[in-house]
Amino acid sequence: MDEITSAAFVVRKGADVVAAAGFQVWPAAAAHLCVLTAPEERGRGLARQVASAAVAHSLADGLLPQWRARPMASRNVARALGFCELGSQLSIRLDQEELRLEG
């Protein structure tokens, strides 16, 4: 959530934020979504609620929302909001120190 460039859409329980969503604008007018729900609040539809608001905001801004959902619960929320899977992603973290020694 610390990298979103949009407003944050939240659900509060008292003074605590229990679910939040937003997006970061990426090249080619993409809105990369970020959705978080407190573990003890999951399964209540809060992720869908905040994500729906973030998606609507991105569309109103003329952006194409994208959701890189990995956990099944996240994938289920994405599907419920109309997202479809178009591919997969592989991330690799390289040790910069080893690259300097080899170069």
C-alpha positions in Angstrom: 0.0 0.0 0.0 2.9 2.3 0.5 3.4 2.6 -3.3 -0.1 3.5 -4.4 -0.5 6.8 -6.2 -4.3 6.8 -5.9 -6.5 7.6 -3.0 -6.8 4.8 -0.5 -10.2 3.2 -0.1 -10.7 1.8 3.3 -13.1 0.1 5.7 -12.8 1.0 9.3 -13.7 -0.9 12.5 -13.7 1.8 15.1 -10.5 3.7 14.7 -8.7 0.8 12.9 -8.5 0.3 9.2 -9.4 -3.4 8.5 -9.4 -3.3 4.7 -7.8 -1.1 2.2 -7.3 -0.8 -1.6 -5.7 1.5 -4.0 -3.6 1.5 -7.2 -0.4 2.6 -8.6 -0.4 4.1 -12.1 1.8 2.1 -14.4 2.9 2.8 -18.0 0.4 2.5 -20.8 -2.4 3.8 -18.5 -2.5 0.7 -16.3 -3.8 0.8 -12.7 -1.9 -1.8 -10.7 -4.2 -2.7 -7.7 -3.2 -3.4 -4.2 -5.8 -4.9 -1.8 -5.2 -5.8 1.9 -7.6 -7.1 4.6 -6.7 -7.7 8.2 -6.4 -11.5 8.8 -9.1 -11.5 11.5 -11.5 -9.7 9.2 -11.2 -11.9 6.1 -14.2 -13.7 4.6 -16.6 -10.9 5.2 -16.5 -9.3 1.7 -14.4 -6.3 2.8 -11.7 -6.9 0.1 -14.4 -6.9 -2.6 -15.8 -3.7 -1.2 -12.6 -1.7 -1.1 -11.3 -3.2 -4.4 -14.6 -2.4 -6.1 -14.1 1.3 -5.1 -10.5 1.3 -6.3 -11.4 -0.3 -9.7 -14.3 2.2 -10.2 -11.9 5.1 -9.5 -9.3 3.8 -11.9 -11.9 3.3 -14.7 -13.2 6.9 -14.0 -9.6 8.1 -14.5 -9.4 6.4 -17.9 -7.1 3.7 -16.6 -7.1 -0.1 -17.2 -7.1 -1.9 -13.8 -4.9 -4.9 -13.4 -4.8 -7.3 -10.5 -1.9 -9.7 -10.1 -3.6 -12.1 -7.7 -1.6 -15.0 -6.4 -3.4 -16.5 -3.3 -6.7 -18.3 -4.1 -8.7 -15.9 -1.9 -7.3 -12.9 -3.8 -8.0 -14.6 -7.1 -11.6 -15.3 -6.1 -12.1 -11.6 -5.2 -10.6 -10.6 -8.6 -12.9 -13.0 -10.4 -15.9 -11.7 -8.5 -15.1 -8.2 -9.7 -14.9 -9.3 -13.4 -11.2 -9.9 -13.8 -10.0 -12.8 -15.8 -6.6 -14.5 -15.8 -4.4 -13.7 -18.8 -1.1 -15.1 -17.8 1.4 -15.7 -15.1 4.4 -13.9 -13.6 7.7 -15.1 -12.4 9.8 -12.9 -10.1 13.4 -13.5 -9.4 15.5 -11.5 -6.9 19.2 -11.3 -7.8 21.9 -10.6 -5.2 23.4 -7.3 -6.4 26.7 -8.0 -4.6 27.2 -11.3 -6.4 26.5 -9.6 -9.8 29.2 -7.0 -9.1 31.7 -9.7 -8.3 31.0 -11.6 -11.4 31.0 -8.5 -13.7 
